[in-house]
Amino acid sequence: MPTTISLFTGAGGLDLGLHTAGFEARIAIECDRIAVETLRHPKNAKWWEDCAIVDKPIEALTSKEILKKARLRKCEADLLVGGPPCQPFSKSGYWHTGDARRLQDPRAQTLREYLRVLEETLPKVFLLENVPGLAFSQKDEGLEYLRRSLEEVNRRSGANYQISAAQLNAVEYGVPQLRERVIVIGHREGKTFKFPAPTHMKPPHVDMANGSAELPGLPFDFVLQPFTTAWDALAEFIRQDDEELKPRGKWADLLPTIPEGHNYLYHTNRGGGAQIFGWRRRYWSMLLKLAKNRPSWTLTAQPGPAIGPFHWENRRLSAAELCALQTFPRGYHIVGNVMQAHKQVGNAVPSALAEVLGLEIRRQLLGERRVPRKVTLIPAKRDDMPPPEPVAPLPEKYFDLVDDHADHPGEGKGPGAMRRARREAGDAAFQ
């Protein structure tokens, strides 16, 4: 069985998919206390058999220690895997300020630590996962840094790691969630990895401004399979009355007035509801609600009180439902409250996507001939989807907020960008 060294393991989404694809995790390194409790929970033991779970930051471990705990020698591990924390490359950070510090951000040190362990352990294959911002248009210094660093690793070690990189949307591989990630894979002897072609259709774009979340009928002559829906993943879960799942905050009672598949934009001058907000004046995920007939929107790791996606039952998603949308194996247990579950699962890689990649790595880069082709973590299609939930009338408490609100003035002209411009102008005045 091929072996892995896992860095920045989190709750284990990437590793669970690789486990299902036939890999054996020898060591999992994670410093978040709650995530470590999840990895060590007795209900999850079968996924982490013979795996050393180390609760330390990467920088506190030498590679000799890592290899010793993994019961491996240098060059012996089949796969080094991990997703360094992505905040420096997050597109949301770029949107919020108009720029991002990226490689100058102290948190980018995790990328350097990944490369340190790579050079000092020299696995046959490495897999690095990150947000699309790692290769964001015209700001791909993260990916270029990887290329330059690998050239130095090769020069010093005699290896021949070459990058194969792609931006994948998990929904196109059967995951019931729109989730884009950059995947970088390299082989020690320079073999090129060919990313698998999509197997499932991407759902058509729905313009939330037109007041409808209905989808056109699917053609019967398509080659790809239909996309997996939120209903396919969540239908087995009964209605939740857990007090912890109830929405809170100023906008909690507004959520039932928004149709499935819509967000706060429904209550703007271009939506179908009351004009309570200005067009694009809020985060896009504000009051965002799942639709049964579509995949989930991207799960977030740190949702505020009004940040979705919310369940169509007008509540937070439970930990088990979050796991289902991330295609974690059935029965995997997440430790902690709802917000802690969101952080762990929202930071994870969908396990079914990791299973797809793991099977291809075994086939293409490890030279195995008899590798299964069926991906087992994709939810089965269902034919019992009920109609959308009814939309509630606007509560009286929001009547005073109905007004002719102005649209967002445009990119680079919002409040955050203007504050940044004034700050930079002030700094320039003192130079």
C-alpha positions, 0 to 999 in steps of 0.5 A: 500500500503506498504511503503518505506524509500529511502536512497541515492535515486539518480535519483530514478531508484530503487524506480521507480521499487518499485513504479511500484511493488506497493510500496509507497515512503514516503521519498527520501533522496538525497544530489546531487543537480541535482538528487534532481532537477530530483526528484522534476521536475513537469514531475515526480510528479506522481511517487513521490506523498506524498513523502518527498524529502529531499536534505541533506546527510544522516549523517545530519539527525536523524532517528527521523527526517526521520520517522517524515518526512515520517509520520511513526513510528519506526517499521512501515515502510515496506521497507528500501531501498538504494544503498550506493555510491559504489566507495570503492567497485568498481572493476574498482578501484581495477583494476586501482591500484591493490587494494582498500581501501574499508572499510578504504575508508572514502566514506564507511561511507555511508554503516555505515549510512545505518545501523544506519538508519536501526537500528533506524527505524527497518523496516519490510524488508530492501533492500541494493544494491551495486556493485559486489565489495561488495563481490568481490572474496577474498575481501568480507569484505563489506558483512562480515561487514554487517553480523557482524553489523546486529548481533549487531543490532539484539542484541541491538534491539531484531530484527532478521534480516538475510541476503539473498544475491545474485549477479544478472545480470539485463539482465537475468530478461529482462533488455536490459543491462548487469549490475551486482549488489549485492542485500542484503535483510533481514526480521526483523523476520528472514524470508529467501528471495528466489531470483527469478530465471532468466526469460531471456537468457544471451547472448552468449559471443562474442570474440571481437578479432575475428572481428565478433559480430554476434550471433548464432541463438537462439534455439527454445526449450529454457525455458527462454525468449530471452534476450532483445536487445538494439534495443528493447529498442531504436528503437522508438527513431529517429536519433539524431542530437543534437550537445551535443551528438557528440563524442569529443576528440582525438578518436572521428573520430575513432568511425565510423571505429569500428563495432557495438558491438566492442571496441578499441580492434578492432584496435589491432593486434587481431582485424580486423582493423588497429593496432593503440593500444596495446592489452588490453592497454586501458580501456575495455569500450574505444570506446565501441559501442552498437550492435542492436542485443545484450543488452547494455553494462553496462552504466557508470556514469562518461564516459570520451570523449572516454568511451562508450557505444556509440550509433551505430550511432556513438554518445552519448546516449541521456538522454531518451535513457539512461533511456530506457536502464535502464528501467525507466518508459516511460516519466520520465524526467532527469534534466541536460546536457548529462554528468549529465544524465550519472551520474544520470542514470549510478548510478541507478538500472534498474527499471525493476529489482527493480520491479521484487524484489519488487513483490517478497518482497510483496509475500514472506516477506510481506505476500500478496497473490494477487501480480501480476507476470507480470513485466511491465517495460521490453521493448517489443520484436521487429521484425524489426531490421535493419542490422548493420551500415556500417563501415567507412574507417580509417581517414588519421589523424590516419595513423601515429599511425599504428604500431606494438604495444606491448600487455599489459604485464599481471595482476599486470605488467601494468603502474599503478601497477608498479607505486604502486609497486615502491611507496610501495618499496620506503615507505619500504625503509624509515621504 
